[in-house]
Amino acid sequence: MIKKIYISFLFFGILMFPTINYAQNDDLENNEDKFQEFFFEALKQKSIENYDRSIEALLKCLEIDDTVPVLYFELGKNHNLLKNFGAAEDAFKKAVDRDSDNEWFLDELYGFYVSQNDYDKAIKTLEQLVKYHPDYKEDLASIYAKTEKYDAALEILDALDAQFGISVSRDLMRNRIYDITGRKKDQIKNLETRVENNPDNETNYLALIFRYSENNEKDKAFETAKELLKTNPNSQLVHLALYKFYIEDNDAENAIESMQIVVKSNEIKPEAKLKVLTDFVEFVSRNPQYETDLVEATAMVSDTNNSKTLIELGQYYLSKNNKEKALEYFEKALKLESDNFGVLRNVMLLYIDLKKYNLAEEKSRNALDKYPSQPIFYLVNGVSLNELNKPKKAIESLEMGLDYIIDNTKMEADFYNQLIKAYTLLNNTDKTKTFTDKAKQLETPN
């Protein structure tokens, strides 16, 4: 529905008042004065939400002259606000009957019917409104779709597209209709016509490629993608489709080239790049001879500000046991998401694995300020302090962390082993034996 900013009906109403013919001039002036007085009172009461009083004033106006359309219009709005829906409809219809070419009256009646979910009457009103503005035609198509008059809706959409060109809102409506009705062939035919009529439009090609792929017409999708590349050799978005087709055809050279274009692109969103990198990783896991190309591709996004991409790269290098490279990406991700618990945990464990004990001790100590009940951070702190030959501080941290372990015998055993190491460093044989026995008890099957 078209939303309008209405000019005050104070002026609009006056302009619409007809001349009232009375036998005596005194009577004429007296009635005109009363009419205007009641009408202004109606507007005033409505403005302060006294809708009943506004209605009373309007009815007094009608007693003087019941031919003025705006009185019924204002009466309908007041009744609607009071949820007197039957009276509101009657008033709006009377306003339209007295001024059938008034767009504002028709629009208000249309909006009323929509609010009441009375789509059949809304359609009849819209059919009167369409001559005023093309937006009403789009509204009519929407109501046709809601009432399952899909052919009528598509006919209007086709006409609007032909007259004004393609629009996002109409395409969304069109695609909903195609999805509901299962008319995939019609959807594809529509896109094929668009490509034929406007071969320089990249968006039409991309939509057609997507629909072919969705309809399991891979060969047509592939051919359309290659046709777009011929028409627009600088297209970057087309490579989001091409790399997959190349991989399926075992065309590694072109697949890698397409993936690298995607990764370097400024037009493609980070989420899409992440998906391509994930596929790239899977491709290289099956074809390890192309790992150098993957390294080059990941280098292209090393400065990305997308934490998901960085975490994915970190996980990949971790799976390849390249801990230095994994740590590099996890640290970058942590700068973007400092409160990401999983990444923080990975970073600290990698510090331990890579013998970066000073960093591990500092990072775990800071982490405990944020997560004072997470035993993993006490363990990392204890391990790093032991390695830095600070057994007393290690014991303090480890014994505190033990209190937070719940149903995790593996972690509990790790704590005991670190306590054994700390007390050994202090030559405390009694404590060493105590925790050795506790560790052995955990290893003994119940």
C-alpha positions as CSV (number, residue, x, y, z in Angstrom):
1,M,0.0,0.0,0.0
2,I,1.3,3.5,-0.8
3,K,1.9,5.5,2.3
4,K,1.1,9.2,2.0
5,I,1.6,12.2,4.2
6,Y,-1.7,13.9,4.2
7,I,-2.1,17.6,4.1
8,S,-4.3,18.8,7.0
9,F,-7.9,18.2,6.3
10,L,-8.6,21.5,7.9
11,F,-7.9,23.0,4.5
12,F,-8.8,20.0,2.5
13,G,-12.2,19.8,4.1
14,I,-13.0,23.5,3.6
15,L,-12.1,23.3,-0.1
16,M,-14.5,20.4,-0.5
17,F,-17.4,22.0,1.2
18,P,-20.1,22.9,-1.4
19,T,-22.0,26.1,-1.3
20,I,-25.1,25.6,0.8
21,N,-28.2,27.1,-0.7
22,Y,-30.7,28.5,1.7
23,A,-33.5,30.9,1.2
24,Q,-32.2,33.5,3.6
25,N,-28.6,34.9,3.7
26,D,-28.7,34.9,7.5
27,D,-29.6,31.2,7.6
28,L,-26.8,30.5,5.0
29,E,-24.1,32.3,7.1
30,N,-25.3,30.8,10.3
31,N,-25.2,27.2,8.9
32,E,-21.8,27.8,7.3
33,D,-20.4,29.1,10.6
34,K,-21.9,26.1,12.5
35,F,-20.6,23.7,9.9
36,Q,-17.1,25.0,10.1
37,E,-17.2,25.1,13.9
38,F,-18.3,21.5,14.2
39,F,-15.7,20.4,11.6
40,F,-12.9,22.1,13.3
41,E,-14.0,20.6,16.6
42,A,-14.0,17.2,15.0
43,L,-10.4,17.6,13.9
44,K,-9.4,18.9,17.3
45,Q,-11.0,16.1,19.2
46,K,-9.4,13.5,16.8
47,S,-6.0,15.1,17.3
48,I,-6.2,14.5,21.1
49,E,-7.6,11.0,20.6
50,N,-11.2,11.8,21.7
51,Y,-12.6,9.8,18.8
52,D,-16.2,9.6,20.2
53,R,-16.4,13.4,20.5
54,S,-14.9,13.7,17.0
55,I,-17.7,11.5,15.7
56,E,-20.3,13.5,17.5
57,A,-19.1,16.7,15.8
58,L,-19.0,15.1,12.4
59,L,-22.5,13.9,12.8
60,K,-23.6,17.4,13.5
61,C,-21.9,18.5,10.3
62,L,-23.8,15.8,8.4
63,E,-27.1,17.1,9.8
64,I,-26.3,20.4,8.1
65,D,-25.0,18.9,4.9
66,D,-24.7,15.2,4.2
67,T,-23.2,15.5,0.7
68,V,-19.7,16.5,1.8
69,P,-17.4,13.4,1.1
70,V,-14.6,14.3,3.5
71,L,-17.1,14.1,6.5
72,Y,-17.6,10.4,5.8
73,F,-13.9,9.9,5.3
74,E,-13.1,11.4,8.7
75,L,-16.0,9.5,10.2
76,G,-14.5,6.3,8.9
77,K,-11.1,7.0,10.3
78,N,-12.5,7.7,13.7
79,H,-14.7,4.5,13.7
80,N,-11.7,2.5,12.6
81,L,-9.6,3.8,15.5
82,L,-12.4,2.9,17.9
83,K,-12.4,-0.6,16.2
84,N,-16.0,0.0,15.0
85,F,-15.1,-1.8,11.9
86,G,-18.6,-2.2,10.4
87,A,-19.3,1.5,10.8
88,A,-15.8,2.4,9.5
89,E,-16.4,0.5,6.3
90,D,-19.8,2.0,5.7
91,A,-18.4,5.5,6.2
92,F,-15.4,4.9,3.9
93,K,-17.7,3.5,1.2
94,K,-20.0,6.5,1.4
95,A,-17.0,8.8,1.0
96,V,-16.0,6.9,-2.2
97,D,-19.5,6.9,-3.5
98,R,-19.6,10.6,-3.2
99,D,-16.2,11.1,-4.8
100,S,-15.3,8.0,-6.7
101,D,-12.2,9.5,-8.3
102,N,-10.5,10.5,-5.0
103,E,-7.3,8.5,-4.7
104,W,-7.0,9.3,-0.9
105,F,-10.4,7.9,-0.2
106,L,-9.8,4.8,-2.2
107,D,-6.3,4.2,-0.6
108,E,-7.8,4.5,2.9
109,L,-10.6,2.0,2.0
110,Y,-8.0,-0.4,0.5
111,G,-5.8,-0.1,3.6
112,F,-8.9,-0.8,5.8
113,Y,-9.7,-4.0,3.8
114,V,-6.1,-5.2,4.1
115,S,-6.1,-4.7,7.8
116,Q,-9.3,-6.8,8.0
117,N,-7.7,-9.5,5.7
118,D,-10.6,-9.0,3.4
119,Y,-8.6,-9.5,0.2
120,D,-11.5,-9.8,-2.2
121,K,-12.7,-6.3,-1.4
122,A,-9.1,-5.1,-1.3
123,I,-8.7,-6.3,-4.8
124,K,-11.8,-4.5,-6.1
125,T,-10.6,-1.3,-4.5
126,L,-7.1,-1.7,-5.9
127,E,-8.5,-2.3,-9.4
128,Q,-9.8,1.3,-9.1
129,L,-6.5,2.6,-7.7
130,V,-4.1,1.2,-10.3
131,K,-4.7,4.1,-12.7
132,Y,-3.1,6.5,-10.2
133,H,0.3,4.9,-9.6
134,P,2.2,1.7,-10.7
135,D,2.9,0.9,-7.0
136,Y,-0.8,0.0,-6.7
137,K,-0.3,-2.5,-9.5
138,E,2.5,-4.2,-7.5
139,D,0.2,-4.2,-4.4
140,L,-2.5,-5.8,-6.6
141,A,0.0,-8.5,-7.7
142,S,0.8,-9.1,-4.0
143,I,-2.8,-9.5,-3.1
144,Y,-3.4,-11.8,-6.0
145,A,-0.5,-14.0,-4.8
146,K,-2.0,-14.1,-1.3
147,T,-5.3,-15.2,-2.7
148,E,-3.6,-17.9,-4.9
149,K,-4.4,-16.1,-8.1
150,Y,-0.9,-16.7,-9.3
151,D,-1.4,-16.4,-13.0
152,A,-3.0,-12.9,-12.5
153,A,-0.1,-11.9,-10.2
154,L,2.6,-13.0,-12.7
155,E,0.8,-11.2,-15.5
156,I,1.0,-8.0,-13.6
157,L,4.6,-8.5,-12.7
158,D,5.5,-9.2,-16.3
159,A,3.8,-6.0,-17.4
160,L,5.5,-4.0,-14.8
161,D,8.9,-5.4,-15.7
162,A,8.3,-4.7,-19.3
163,Q,7.3,-1.1,-18.5
164,F,9.8,-0.2,-15.8
165,G,12.5,-2.8,-15.9
166,I,13.4,-5.4,-13.3
167,S,13.1,-4.7,-9.6
168,V,14.3,-6.5,-6.5
169,S,10.9,-6.4,-4.8
170,R,9.1,-7.8,-7.8
171,D,11.6,-10.5,-8.2
172,L,11.2,-11.6,-4.6
173,M,7.5,-11.8,-5.2
174,R,7.9,-13.6,-8.5
175,N,10.3,-16.2,-7.0
176,R,8.0,-16.8,-4.1
177,I,5.2,-17.6,-6.5
178,Y,7.5,-19.9,-8.5
179,D,8.6,-21.7,-5.3
180,I,5.0,-22.1,-4.1
181,T,3.7,-23.4,-7.4
182,G,6.8,-25.4,-8.3
183,R,7.1,-23.7,-11.6
184,K,10.8,-24.1,-12.0
185,K,10.6,-24.3,-15.8
186,D,8.7,-21.0,-16.0
187,Q,11.2,-19.5,-13.6
188,I,14.1,-20.6,-15.8
189,K,12.4,-19.5,-19.0
190,N,11.8,-16.1,-17.6
191,L,15.6,-15.8,-16.8
192,E,16.6,-17.2,-20.2
193,T,14.5,-14.4,-21.8
194,R,16.1,-11.8,-19.6
195,V,19.6,-13.0,-20.6
196,E,18.6,-13.0,-24.2
197,N,17.1,-9.6,-24.1
198,N,19.9,-8.0,-22.0
199,P,23.1,-10.0,-22.5
200,D,25.3,-7.4,-20.8
201,N,23.5,-7.8,-17.4
202,E,25.6,-9.9,-15.1
203,T,22.9,-10.3,-12.5
204,N,20.6,-12.1,-15.0
205,Y,23.3,-14.6,-15.9
206,L,24.1,-15.3,-12.2
207,A,20.5,-15.9,-11.4
208,L,20.1,-18.3,-14.3
209,I,23.2,-20.2,-13.3
210,F,21.8,-20.5,-9.8
211,R,18.5,-21.8,-11.0
212,Y,20.0,-24.3,-13.4
213,S,22.2,-25.6,-10.6
214,E,19.2,-25.8,-8.2
215,N,17.3,-27.7,-10.9
216,N,20.2,-30.2,-11.3
217,E,20.9,-28.9,-14.8
218,K,24.7,-28.8,-14.2
219,D,25.7,-28.7,-17.9
220,K,23.4,-25.8,-18.7
221,A,24.7,-23.9,-15.6
222,F,28.3,-24.5,-16.6
223,E,27.7,-23.4,-20.2
224,T,25.9,-20.2,-18.9
225,A,28.8,-19.4,-16.6
226,K,31.3,-19.8,-19.5
227,E,29.0,-17.6,-21.7
228,L,29.0,-14.9,-19.0
229,L,32.8,-15.1,-18.8
230,K,33.0,-14.5,-22.6
231,T,30.5,-11.6,-22.4
232,N,32.2,-10.1,-19.3
233,P,35.8,-11.4,-19.0
234,N,36.2,-9.2,-15.9
235,S,33.4,-10.8,-13.9
236,Q,34.5,-11.9,-10.5
237,L,31.2,-13.2,-9.2
238,V,31.0,-15.8,-11.9
239,H,34.0,-17.6,-10.5
240,L,31.9,-18.5,-7.4
241,A,30.1,-20.9,-9.7
242,L,33.0,-21.8,-12.1
243,Y,35.4,-23.1,-9.6
244,K,32.9,-25.8,-8.6
245,F,32.3,-26.9,-12.1
246,Y,36.0,-27.1,-12.8
247,I,36.6,-29.2,-9.7
248,E,33.8,-31.6,-10.8
249,D,35.4,-31.8,-14.2
250,N,38.9,-32.5,-12.6
251,D,40.1,-29.3,-14.3
252,A,42.5,-28.4,-11.5
253,E,44.3,-25.6,-13.3
254,N,41.1,-23.6,-14.0
255,A,39.6,-24.5,-10.6
256,I,42.6,-23.0,-8.8
257,E,42.6,-19.9,-11.0
258,S,38.9,-19.3,-10.3
259,M,39.4,-19.9,-6.5
260,Q,42.3,-17.4,-6.5
261,I,40.2,-14.8,-8.3
262,V,37.5,-15.3,-5.6
263,V,39.9,-15.0,-2.8
264,K,41.5,-11.8,-4.2
265,S,38.1,-10.2,-5.1
266,N,36.9,-7.0,-3.5
267,E,33.4,-7.7,-4.7
268,I,32.9,-11.0,-3.0
269,K,31.8,-11.2,0.7
270,P,34.1,-12.8,3.2
271,E,31.5,-15.5,4.0
272,A,31.6,-16.6,0.4
273,K,35.4,-16.5,0.3
274,L,35.4,-18.7,3.4
275,K,33.2,-21.3,1.6
276,V,35.6,-21.3,-1.3
277,L,38.6,-21.7,0.9
278,T,36.9,-24.6,2.7
279,D,36.3,-26.2,-0.7
280,F,39.9,-25.4,-1.6
281,V,41.2,-27.2,1.5
282,E,39.0,-30.2,0.7
283,F,40.3,-30.2,-2.9
284,V,43.9,-30.1,-1.7
285,S,43.4,-32.9,0.8
286,R,42.5,-35.1,-2.2
287,N,45.1,-33.6,-4.4
288,P,48.1,-32.7,-2.2
289,Q,50.2,-31.8,-5.2
290,Y,48.4,-28.5,-5.2
291,E,49.1,-27.5,-1.6
292,T,51.5,-24.7,-2.8
293,D,48.5,-23.1,-4.6
294,L,46.5,-23.3,-1.4
295,V,49.3,-21.6,0.5
296,E,49.3,-18.8,-2.0
297,A,45.6,-18.5,-1.7
298,T,45.6,-18.3,2.0
299,A,48.4,-15.7,1.8
300,M,46.0,-13.6,-0.2
301,V,43.6,-13.4,2.7
302,S,46.1,-13.2,5.5
303,D,45.1,-9.7,6.2
304,T,41.4,-10.4,6.1
305,N,39.2,-8.9,8.8
306,N,36.8,-11.9,8.8
307,S,37.4,-14.0,11.9
308,K,35.6,-17.0,10.5
309,T,38.0,-17.2,7.6
310,L,41.0,-16.9,10.0
311,I,39.7,-19.6,12.3
312,E,39.0,-21.9,9.4
313,L,42.6,-21.4,8.1
314,G,43.9,-22.0,11.7
315,Q,42.0,-25.3,11.9
316,Y,43.3,-26.4,8.5
317,Y,46.9,-25.8,9.4
318,L,46.3,-27.5,12.8
319,S,45.0,-30.6,10.9
320,K,48.2,-30.5,8.9
321,N,50.2,-30.3,12.1
322,N,51.6,-27.0,11.1
323,K,51.3,-25.5,14.5
324,E,53.2,-22.3,13.8
325,K,51.0,-21.4,10.9
326,A,47.8,-22.4,12.9
327,L,48.9,-20.2,15.8
328,E,49.4,-17.3,13.4
329,Y,45.8,-17.4,12.1
330,F,44.3,-18.1,15.6
331,E,46.2,-15.1,17.0
332,K,44.8,-12.9,14.2
333,A,41.3,-14.2,14.8
334,L,41.7,-13.5,18.5
335,K,42.5,-9.8,17.8
336,L,39.1,-9.6,16.1
337,E,37.2,-11.7,18.7
338,S,39.0,-11.3,22.0
339,D,36.3,-13.1,23.9
340,N,36.1,-16.2,21.7
341,F,36.7,-19.0,24.2
342,G,37.6,-21.7,21.7
343,V,40.2,-19.6,19.9
344,L,41.7,-18.4,23.2
345,R,42.0,-22.0,24.3
346,N,43.6,-23.0,21.0
347,V,46.1,-20.2,21.2
348,M,47.2,-21.1,24.8
349,L,47.5,-24.8,24.0
350,L,49.6,-24.0,21.0
351,Y,51.9,-21.8,23.1
352,I,52.5,-24.8,25.3
353,D,53.1,-27.1,22.3
354,L,55.5,-24.6,20.8
355,K,57.3,-24.0,24.1
356,K,56.2,-20.4,24.3
357,Y,55.9,-20.6,28.1
358,N,56.2,-16.9,28.9
359,L,53.3,-16.1,26.5
360,A,51.3,-19.1,27.8
361,E,51.7,-18.0,31.4
362,E,50.8,-14.4,30.6
363,K,47.8,-15.3,28.4
364,S,46.4,-17.8,30.8
365,R,46.8,-15.5,33.8
366,N,44.8,-12.8,31.9
367,A,42.2,-15.3,30.8
368,L,41.6,-16.3,34.4
369,D,40.4,-12.7,35.1
370,K,37.6,-13.3,32.5
371,Y,37.0,-17.0,33.1
372,P,37.8,-17.7,36.8
373,S,36.0,-21.0,36.7
374,Q,37.6,-22.6,33.6
375,P,40.0,-25.3,34.7
376,I,41.8,-25.4,31.3
377,F,43.3,-22.0,32.0
378,Y,44.6,-23.0,35.5
379,L,46.2,-26.1,33.9
380,V,47.9,-24.0,31.1
381,N,49.0,-21.6,33.8
382,G,50.4,-24.4,35.9
383,V,52.2,-26.1,33.0
384,S,53.9,-22.9,31.9
385,L,54.9,-22.0,35.5
386,N,56.5,-25.5,35.9
387,E,58.4,-25.0,32.7
388,L,59.5,-21.6,33.9
389,N,60.8,-23.3,37.1
390,K,58.3,-21.6,39.3
391,P,56.8,-24.6,41.1
392,K,55.3,-22.8,44.1
393,K,53.2,-20.6,41.8
394,A,52.3,-23.6,39.7
395,I,51.0,-25.5,42.7
396,E,48.9,-22.5,43.8
397,S,47.3,-22.3,40.4
398,L,46.9,-26.0,39.9
399,E,45.3,-26.7,43.3
400,M,42.9,-23.8,42.8
401,G,41.9,-25.2,39.3
402,L,41.2,-28.7,40.7
403,D,38.1,-27.3,42.5
404,Y,36.5,-26.5,39.1
405,I,36.9,-29.9,37.4
406,I,33.6,-31.7,37.0
407,D,33.4,-35.3,35.6
408,N,36.6,-35.0,33.6
409,T,39.1,-37.7,34.7
410,K,41.5,-37.0,31.8
411,M,41.9,-33.3,32.9
412,E,42.1,-34.3,36.5
413,A,45.0,-36.7,35.8
414,D,46.7,-33.9,33.9
415,F,46.5,-31.7,37.0
416,Y,47.9,-34.4,39.2
417,N,50.8,-35.0,36.8
418,Q,51.7,-31.3,36.8
419,L,51.4,-31.3,40.6
420,I,53.8,-34.3,40.7
421,K,56.2,-32.3,38.6
422,A,55.9,-29.2,40.7
423,Y,56.5,-31.0,44.0
424,T,59.4,-33.0,42.4
425,L,61.0,-29.7,41.6
426,L,60.6,-28.7,45.3
427,N,62.0,-32.1,46.4
428,N,58.8,-32.7,48.4
429,T,58.6,-36.5,48.2
430,D,55.6,-36.9,50.4
431,K,53.4,-34.6,48.2
432,T,54.9,-36.2,45.1
433,K,53.8,-39.7,46.3
434,T,50.3,-38.4,47.3
435,F,49.6,-37.1,43.9
436,T,51.3,-40.0,42.2
437,D,48.9,-42.3,44.0
438,K,45.9,-40.2,43.0
439,A,47.0,-40.2,39.4
440,K,47.3,-44.1,39.5
441,Q,43.8,-44.4,41.0
442,L,42.4,-42.5,38.1
443,E,44.2,-44.9,35.7
444,T,42.8,-48.0,37.6
445,P,39.6,-49.3,35.9
446,N,36.6,-49.3,38.3
